[in-house]
Amino acid sequence: MAPFLLGAIQRETGITSEKELEDVALANTTRVFHFKKQDAIDNIFPFIRFPRMCTAVRQGFPVIMRDMSGDFVIESTGEVLGYPPPPGLD
């Protein structure tokens, strides 16, 4: 489960099927993704700028963004990671 990554792939490729998006992500065995479209980059920007979130994901924890508050939470444990730092303060 990587909704931010799948969202970025969708914005980059235009693929709308969740199954196809997952297939694209899983087919990339290096797990290194390159995005050229700004909309795709913007979709993963919180992860790029928030190392604590990256660490949680690397450890296999699914991270979600809560709609009402905008903060990030480890879905399986409920641990609140907080908010990414504002631009220029990280």
Buried (B, 14 or more C-beta within 10 A) or exposed (E): EBBBBBBBBBBBBEBEEEEEBBEBBEEEEEEEBEBEEEEBBEBBBBBEBBEEBBEBBEEEBBBBBEEEEEEBBBEEEEEEBEEBEEEEEE
